[in-house]
Amino acid sequence: MSGSVQTEEGARDSAPFVLPAPLRWLDRIEEWISVGFLSLVLIAVSTQVIARYVFAAPLFWGDELARYSYVWMSFAAAAFITGRRSHVTIGLFDGKLSARHLRALECLAQVIVAITCLCVVVFSYSWLMKTAGPKSSALRMPMIYLYGGAWIAFGLMALHSLVTAFYVATGRMPALPPAGDTYE
């Protein structure tokens, strides 16, 4: 999450934005969890293919492990992407608004994302607790471990959105993240 700070006049300051240490750690943890679960998906699928087609003895748990790892990877990556501000955006107002108005719009968008994520966390908690008992068919893993990943990720996305809104509102982070590759 580095980038230059944008001033009121739209000029860029050369000092890069640096996240506080706890958020840098969280960023790295989310990144490594995403990579770890992607690796687990690849290992589970590869092992299943080899067991099925080479040894003619498919594993009863391979598909389920790959599927659950994919779910966890997706939600961990969603939290990571939210923290990095790397999600897909539509720059409809980027060139039309002043820096102050653009910062206000970014703060509003981040607060809306945070409220939405917090609503998911709060209103799904009782349902999540009901999943503590049932177990998956092959791994016999309590389903709360699967669904809890999504619940945690929504909480982390809310945290990232609130932190981003705060830093954008105080002018310590640019309203627009650094540009990446675009399709024009």
BALOLUM-236822 format. One record per residue: y, x, z of N, C-alpha, C in turn. Coordinates in steps of 0.1 Angstrom, whole numbers, plus 5000, padded with zeros to 4 digits. Each point is the difference from the previous one (the first is absolute). Last residue first. Example, Ala and Ser with C-alpha at 12.3 -4.5 7.8 and 13.67 -1.06 7.14 Angstrom:
residues 2
497851285071501150095000501149925008/494350034999501249915000501250095000/
***
This chain:
residues 184
499549234781501149944994499749964986/497950165050499649964987501249934994/499850405040500249864996499549984986/499650365046499849974986500249864997/502650135041498750064995499949984986/504350025038499349944989498850084996/502149935051500150094988499149954988/501849635033499250125002500250094987/503849675019499050014989499250125003/503349925030499549864998499050004989/500650435032500649934988499549864998/500550245048499050004990500749934988/502450045039499250135001498950014990/503249625011500550104990499250135001/499549575025500850105007500550114990/497149654985501249945006500950105006/495850144984500949974989501349945005/496750105031500550124995500949974988/497849645021500950065009500750124994/496649784975501349925001501050065009/495750204998500850024988501349935000/497149935035500550135001500950034988/497649605000501150005010500650135001/496249974973501249924994501150005009/496050205015500650084990501249934994/497449765031500750115006500750084990/497349664984501249945007500850115006/495950124981501049974990501349945006/496450085029500650134996501049974988/497549635015500950055011500750134996/496849844970501249915000500950045011/495950225000500850044988501349924999/496749885032500750135004500950044989/497249644991501049965010500850125004/496550074970501149934994501149965010/496150195016500750104992501249944993/496949735025501050075009500850104992/496249774982501349924999501150075008/495750215000500449984986501449935000/497950055041500450134995500550004986/498349615022501350035004500550144996/495549834993501049974989501450025005/495550265018500849885003501149994990/495450224985501350045006500849875004/495650094976500049945014501250045007/498550094953500450115010499949955014/499049694964499250124999500350115010/502249565001498549984998499350134999/504349925032499850014985498550004998/502149755043499750144995499749994985/502749695042499250014988499850144996/502949925038498649975002499250024988/504850045001499450115009498549985001/503549724978499150084991499350115008/503349705018498849924997499050084992/504450175009499150015012498749924999/503349984965499450135001499150015012/502649624995498950004991499350135000/503849965026499049925006498849994990/503850244985499350075012498949915005/503349924963498650024997499250065012/504849905000499349884997498550024997/502950385009500149905011499149884998/500450334965499450065012499949905011/502249874960498650024998499350055012/504649985002499549865000498550014998/502450404995499949965014499449865002/501050154956498850085006499849965015/503849814978498749954994498850075006/504250165013499849875006498749944994/501450414982499650025014499749865006/501850004956498650065000499550015015/504549874995499149894995498550055000/503350325010499849915011499149884996/501250314967499150075010499749905012/503149874966498750004995499050065010/504550015011499549865000498649994995/502250424998499749965014499449865001/501550154958498850075004499649965014/504149834984498949944993498650065004/504050205016499849875006498849934994/501450404980499450035013499749875007/502349964960498650044998499350035013/504549925002499349874997498550034997/502950375006500049925013499149884998/500950284962499050065010499949925012/501449724958500550125006499050055010/498349724957500649995013500650135005/497749954957501149905001500749995013/496050274986501250054994501249915001/495849885020500250145003501450054995/497449564998501450015005500450145002/495649884984500949914993501450025004/495350245006501450045002501049924993/494949965023500749964987501550035003/495150225021501249935002500649964986/495250205027500649954988501349935003/498350375035499549874994500849974987/500550375033499550034987499449874993/502050155046500849924991499650024986/498050175042500550094990501049934991/497649755032500850105007500750104991/497149674982501249945006500950105007/495850144983501049984989501349935005/496450065031500550134996501149984989/497649625014500950045010500750144996/496749844971501249915000501050045011/495950224998500950054990501249914999/496649875029500650125005501050064990/497549624987501049975010500750125006/496550064968501149934994501149975011/496050205014500850094992501249934995/496849745022500850085009500950104993/497149744974501049925006500850085010/496550224980501049974990501149915006/496250095025500850124999501149984990/496849675003500850005013500950125000/497049974964500949884999500950015012/496550314998501050034990501149895000/496349945028500850115005501150034990/496849684987500949955011500950115005/496850124968501049914994501049955011/496250265014500950084992501249914995/495849885027501450005006501050074992/495349964989500449865003501450005005/497750354964500449995014500549865003/496450144960501449975004500249995015/496350234967500049945014501549985004/498250244960499649864999499849945014/501750454986498949995009499449855000/503650124971499250135000498749975008/503349654996499550044986499250135000/501849805042499549904992499350054987/502250305030498849945007499449894991/504050204985498950105000498749945006/503949745001499650014986498850105000/502149945042499349884995499450014986/502750355017498750005007499249884996/504450024984499250104994498650015006/503249715019499649954987499150104993/501750125042499149895002499649954986/503250345001498750055005499049885001/504549904988499350084990498650055004/502649775032499749914989499250084989/501950255035498849925004499549904990/504050244992498850094999498849935004/503949765006499850024985498850094998/501649965044499249884996499750004985/502650365017498650005006499249874996/504650044987499150104993498649995005/503149745023499949954987499050094992/501350155042499149895001499749944986/503250345003498750055002498949895001/504649884997499650064988498650055001/502049825038499749894990499550074987/501450305033498849935004499649894990/504150224994498950094997498749935004/503949785011499950014985498850084996/501249985046499449874995499850014985/502250365019498650005004499349884995/504650024994499450094991498550015003/502649755028499849934988499450094989/501250185043498949905001499749934987/503650325000498750065001498949895002/504549874974499750055013498650045001/502250014952499549905010499950075013/503450144961498750045006499749905011/503450074953499649925011498750055005/503650324974498949914998499749925013/504750214979499150015012498849904998/503950044970498950094997499050015011/503249584983500150115009498750084999/502549664964498850035007500350125009/503149574980499750144999498850045008/502349574999498850014991499750154998/503349805030500550014986498950024990/499149975048500649874995500450014985/496150335013501249975007500649874994/494850225004501049944990501249965009/495950385007500749895005501149954991/495250254985501450025005500649885005/494750135003501049954990501450035006/494349975015501250084999500949954989/495449885021501249925000501250095000/
***
